[in-house]
């Protein structure tokens, strides 16, 4: 499952963090909304895998010397909430 999680999260990161010169804004919003919709059906195990991956990636970025990619780190840290994975 790790490779599927990596593929999904990194695709979402690319869409979210790319500027309009790379991907059309409307297309990126539509793609991210589709990901959120699909993840609404995720099992608890899948949600834990996604959240765990994001926390690992955020920690790896935090361990890097300055300058770090803080925008990408924030994406990973906010993934659970932004993509509707929290059980609140």
Secondary structure by P-SEA (a helix, b strand, c coil): caaaaaaaaaaaaaaaacccccccaaaaaaaaaaaaaaaccccaaaaaaaaaaaaaaaaaaaacccccaaaaaaaaaacccccccccc
